[in-house]
Amino acid sequence: MNRYPLRVEARRDETVSRWLWLVKWALLIPHYLVLAVLWVGFVVLTLCAYLAVLFTGRYPSAIRAYNLGVLRWSWRVNYYGYQALGTDRYPPFTLADVPEYPARLQLAETTRPPRWLPLVAWLLAVPHVLLLAALSGAATWTIDTGDTTTSAPLGVVTVGILIAGLSLLFTARYPRGLYDLLVGVARWNLRVIAYLALLTPGYPPFRLDQGDTEPDDGPAGPARAEEPAMPADRAYGPHPDDSARGSVAGAVSALVVGVVLLLPAAGLGTAGAALLAFDGMRDSSGYVTSQVVHASSSTAVITADGITIEGADFWARNLADVGGVRITVANTNDKPVFIGIARQADVESWLAGTARDSIVGVSNDEVRYDRTTGTVRAVPTPAEQDFWLASTTGADNATLEWQATDGNYTVVLANADGSVDVTARVRGSAQIPDLSALGGGLLATGIVLTLLGIGLVVLGGVALGRRHSGPSSATEPPVEPPHTGPPPPQYLPPPPAVVASP
């Protein structure tokens, strides 16, 4: 059995607290907040490493050290927390390797990843991701209480941790086999992440190596004599001169500010792109038209209630060709159709005691309704009512046009004679202002903030990585400095002793 370059090891506590696991989630909140920032940096720096490997064939050592440090930190937190519950010793806040902590992660790998690997690593890892998703709780257990629906993850890790916690609480025992299984799942997960981050080009094995220690290479021991494993600390561990490398405040500040900038950058960029896409749907008159929906009801009226308009008066005063509403209706039952819009209170008074179907949602061309309690009956001829703000009737189709104003409104669709069984095809349009300038500005701002945020994340992450890089690079063996002094003395083996014969 070959040993994988990423070594995930642990040292289980002899005794674990019966109740501490109940509050570890609160104790780990500071770690979770820090790791949220570090993992954003992990993703950004991994993308930078992909580009570096693709174009130069080299994996920057500072990025490798940073990413390896994030995995170390995460493993310590998860081992203490809800992936193993293996120790009650609080994890340290550091990217460096901590030999005395019960959970350790090391990487003995110096070979360069092939240039083509960034193009296919994500695809090759899909089988592992699917298996790990099943083990880690991709399935859900849904509990329907009538008023609410609650979903909980259901997987080996989730169920295993729950069983381990309850076992500790009631028996003060942690089943050894269950512990070995949970550590094995965590080890597999970390191997796949390391492969996706190109920390090692070695493809992860499809096996669940359980227990505290990594499997050996064979009967001869953990490392064959002809292929010595490089100690991880030599290439990627903390450097003895870390204390002389200056404060980490600048690097941490750059990383945090970069991550904070990426959040509004994503929102602004997404909003700008959405506005530009929405603006592209406008016709020459500034109208955006919906798809056709098929509306039908066994009652006499179909309504769209609760339409609240605010700010229309402002836009109408300051912009031309804004605020128009157009609704086109075509009958499908050979009856003339009526479409009208009125204030909601007037419609409620008109239809008091009469059942109607109110539209509550539209998915593709399927309409969902909520039926109002009342009697299914014909209504007085809609066109004869005097409260309509805008209305129209058509033998085959009808088009309503209205200039929106502030207020609460209801749209009414009915047969022109007020009879029951209404069926029609409906399409709505709304007149909106030109959004290209606003959308372009938001998108440009989002792009600028994204570039600035990525730059700060890379700057901070690389600086932190350099503090935890050893004297050798991640892809090259250490180079001896040229010798400039006098030639070193040559040490020759002593000549064989000569013994005189008698």
N, C-alpha and C positions, 0 to 999 in steps of 0.2 A: 504494500500500500504506500503510494507516494505521499509525502508530506506537502501540504499546500503552503505557498510562501507566506500567506497571511496567517499569523499564529494568534489564535484567540484562546486565552487560558484563564483559569480562575482558581481560587482557593476558598472553598466553602467554609463558613464559620462553623465551629463545632456546635454551638448553640445559637439559635436565632430567636429574637423576642417574639412572644406570642401575640402581642397587640400592636407593635410598632408599624406593621404593614398597613394598618388601618389609616395611619396619618402620614405615611411617607409621601403621598401626593402633595400634601401641603408643604412638607419640608423640601420637596424638590422643585417648588415653584421658581426659586431663583435660578436653578440650573436650567429649567425649561425656557425661561426668558432669555438666558444667555445663549442656549443652544439654538433658539429660533433665529437669532442673529448670525451665529456661526454657520448654521446650515444654509442660510441664504448665501453667505460667502463661499461655502463649499460648492454650491451649484454654479455660481458665477466663475469661480476659479477653475472648476472642472471644465467648463466650456472653454476657458482660456487655454487650459492644458490640452484639450482636444485640438484646438487650432495649432498649438505649438508642436504637438506630435505630428499632425497632418502635414505641416509645411517644413518643419525642421528635423523631425525624427527624434526630438529630445523632449523629455518631460522636465520642466523647470523644477529644480530641487526645492526651492522655497515653497512652491505650490504643493509639491508632494508632501513636504513636512507639515504644512498647514492642514491639508486634507487628512493625513494620517492622525494628526492631533485631534481633529474633530471626531474621527472614529473612536479614538481612545477615550475621549471625554464621554461620548455617547455610550460606549460600552460600560464604562464605570457607572454612569447614571442608571442605565437599564439593568445592570446587575444588582445594584442596590435597590432599584425600584421594581416596576411591574413587568419585567421580562424574566427575572430569575428569583428575586427575593433571596439572593445568596449571601448577603452580608448586612449587618447593621452598622457598619462603619461608613460614615458620611463621606461621599466622594469629594475629592479636592477640585478646586477651580483652576485647572491648568490643562494646556494642550500637551504637556510633556509626559513622558512615560514615568510612572511612579512605581518603582519595583516593589515597594512594601505594601501597595494596595492589593486587595484580594483579586481584582479583575485587571488583567493586562492584555494589551494588544501590541504585537510587534510585526514587522515586515522584513523578511530576509529575501530581498529581491533586488538585483542590480542590472538585469538585462533591460535593454530598451524595448518599448512596445513597438511593433511594426507600424509603419505610417498609415496603413489602411485600416487599422483597428478602430480608430474613432468613427469610421463610417458604418461599421457593422456591429460594434460591441453592444449597443442597445438592442439590436435585433437578436443577436445570439443569446442574450440574457433573458429573452422572453419566456422560455420554458421554466427557468429558475423562478422568475417573478410570479408565474402562475401557480407553481407549487407552493412558494412561500406565502402567496396571498391566501391560499386555502388553509395553510398551517396557522397563519397569523390572524385570521378572522375576517376574510372577505365575505363569508356567508353571514347572514344576519338572522336574529331571532326577533320576530315581530310580535308585539303584545298589543292587542286591540282592546281598549277598555270602553269602547263605545263613543266617548267624547274625544278621546285622544288616542293616537297610535304611537307606540314607543318601539324603537328598533335598537337592539344590542348586538355587538359583534359576537359571532359564535365560531371559534376556532380552537386549535390545540393550545395556543398560548393563553388565550382568554380563559378557557375552561381550566387549563392546568394551573394558572395562577390563582384562580378562585378556589380550586380544590386545595392547593398548597396553603393558602391563607386560612381557610377554614380548619385544615388539619393542624396548623400551628395554634390557632386560637383555642381549639377544644382538646387537643392532645399534646401540644408542645412538641410535636414531631413533624419533620418535613420528609416525606417519602423520598428515598435516595433515587429510585428509578425515575420519578417525576422530575426531580431536580436535574438529573442527567439529560433528560429529554429536552427540557426548556433551554438548557445551555447549548445543546446541539442545534436547536432551531435558531438561536441567536448567532451561533458560529456560522451557520449556513447563510444567514441573512447578511452578516458582515462581509463574508467572502464575496457575495454577489455585488454588494455596494462597492467594495474595493475594485472589483473587475470593471464595473460600470464607470468608475472614476479613473480607470487605467492605472491605478496604483500598482497593479501587477497584470502582465499580459496573459498569465496562466488562467486557462478556463476553469471555473470552479467545478469540482466534482459533484455528481448527483449522489450524494450520500449524506447521511445524518450522523456526523461524528459526535457522539454523546460524551458527557463527562467533562471533568475539569481540564484535562490535558489533551493536546493534539495527538493523533495517532503517530506511531513511529514509522520510519521508512521500512523497517524489516527487522529480522532477528538480531542484526548487528547493532541496533540501537538507533537513536534519533537522527544520526547523521553519518553517512558512509564516509570512510576515510578519504576516498578519491574525490569526493564532492563535498568539501566542507561548507557548512551553511554560514553565511556572514551574519554576525550578531546585528540585530536590528539597531541597537543603540549606536553602533559605529557609523552607520550610514544615515540614520534618520532620527536618532534620539537626541536628548538635550545635550547641549554643549557645555563643557565645564566653565566656559567663559561667559555664560548667559548674563551673569550679574554685571559684567562689564560692557554689555551692549546697549546700555541706556534704558530709559524708561519705556514702558509699553503704552503709555498714555496716548501718544500720538497715533500709534497704530490702531489701538482700540477705538479712539475717537473717529478716525477715518472710516473704520469698518462700520461702526454704529451709524454714523451720519450717512454713509453710503446706503445702508439697508433702509434707513428711514426715508431717504429720498426716493428709493425704488417703489415705495408704497404709493405715494401720490402720483409718481410717474406712470405707474400701471393704470391707475384710475383715470388720469387725464388723457393718456394715450388711447385707452379703450373708449372713453366718452367722445373724444375727437373723431376716432374712426367710425363710431356709430352715427354721429351727426353727419359726417360726410356721406356715409352710405344712405342715410335717411334723405339727405338733400338730393342725392342722385335719383331718388324715386319721384321727385317732383316733375310734373308735366310743365308745359309752357305757361300755364296759368297759375302755377304754384301749388297745384293740388296733388296730394298724395292719396292714392286710391287703394282700398283694401281688396282682398280677394272676394270672389262671390261666395256667399253662404246660402244654404237652403234652409229656410225657416218654415216650420209647419206647426199647427196647433189645432186640437179639436175644439178649442174655445173660439170666441168671436174676436179676441184681441191678443196680439203679441206686443209686449212692451220692452223697452230698454230703459230701466229706471235708474235713478240716482246719478244722473249725468250732471256733475258740478263743474261749472266753468268759472275760473277766476283769472283776472288779468287780461281778459279779452278786450275790455274797454281801453286799457292802456295801449295795447298793441294796435288797436284800431285807430287810436288818435295819433300814434307816432309812426305807423308804417302803413303804406298803401297795399292793397291786395292781400290782406291778412285776416284770418278769422272766418272765412267762408266755409259753410258746410253744405255738402251735396250728397243726397241719398237717392239712389236709383233702385226701383223695385219693378220686377217683372212677375206677372201672375203665372201660375202653373195649373190652375183649375178652371180656366175659362170664365172667371168672375172678375169684374173690374176691381182694382185695388185702391186702397187709400193709405197715404202716409202723412203723418202730421207730427208736429213738435209743439209742446205746450209746457207750461210750468207744472211741476210735479204735483203740487197741491190741487190744481184744477183737474188733472187726470184722475187723481185718487177720488175726488168728489164725484166725478162722472161715472166711474166704474165701481162705486161702493156696492158691495154685495154681489158683484159679478166675478166669476172665476176668470182668470187670465193667466197666460204663461209669460213669465218675465225672464229675459235672457240673462244668464249669470256667467256665461263663458262660451268661448268659441275656440275649438281645436281643429285646425285645418278647415274643413267645411262643415264640421259637425257642431251643432249648437246645443248647449245645455240649458235647461229651463228650471225655474222654480215656480210651481203653480200656487197662485194666491187663492186662499179659501173663498169659496162663494159658489153661486149657482152658474152652471154652464148654460148660457142663454144668449140670444141675440141682443145687440145694443142699439140704441137710437142711431139713426144715420149719422156717421161721424162728420161728414162735411157740413152738416147743418148746425154744428156746435160753434159757439162764438168765441171760444177761449184759445183757439189755435194761434200761435205766433207765426207759423208757416205751415201750409198743407197743400196737398194736390191729390187729384184722382185721375186714374187712367184706365182705359178699357183693357189694354195689354200690358202697359208699363207706365210708371209715373216717376217723375224726378222732382224731388224737393230741394230747394235752394234757400239757405238762410244765413244771415250774417250773425255770428255768435255774439252774445252779450253775457255779462256776468249773471249768474243765478243757478238754480237747480231745475233741471228739466227732465222730461220723459218723452221718448220717441214712441209713437203708436203706429202699428201696422195692423190693418183690418181689411175685410172686404168692404167695398164701397157701400153696400146695402146693410152692413152691420150684422150679417149672418155668421153662423159658426163655421168651423173648418176653414182655417186660413192657411194657405200655402203660397210661398213666393220665393223668388231668388232676389237677394238683397246685396247691394254693394255700396259702401260708404266712401266719401272723400272728404278731406279736410285741407284747407288752404293754410300753408305755413310760410314763414319768411325764409329768405335765402340764408341757409346755415353754413355755407361754404367757408366764410371768413371765420366764424366762431369755431367750426369744426377743425379747420386747418390750424388755427392758433392753438387750440387745445392739443392737437396731435403734435405740433412742433414743440410745444412746451414739454409734453410728455417725453418726446425723443431726447430733448436736451437734458432733462432731469435724469432720464435713464442712462445716458452716456456718462453724465457726471457721477451718478450713483455707482455705476459699474466701475468707473475709474477709481473712486474712493474705496470701494470694496476690494478691488485688486491691490491697490496701494497698501491698505491696512492688512489684508490677508497675507500678502507677500512679506511684509515687514514682520508679522508674527511668525510666519513660516521660517524666515531666516534665523530668528532667535532660537528655533528648535531644530535647525539643520546641523548635522555634524560636519566635520571638516571635509568629508568627501561628498561628491555630487551624487545625485540620484541615479545617474546613468553611467558614470565613469568611475573607475577605481581611483583612489588617491594617487596623485602624481608626486614623486619625490622631488624636492627642490634641487637644482643643479649644485654640484659640489665645487666651491671656489677656492678652498684652502689647499694646503699641501696634501699630497696623496696619502690616503689612510694606510697605516701599516698592514702588511700582509701577514696573516697568521697561517703558518704552514704546520702540518702535523709533524710531530717529532720523528726523527729517523728511528728505525727499529734498533733495538739494543743488540750489540754484538757480544756474544759470550765466547770467550776463548776456550777451546777444548784442551784438556790436560795432556 
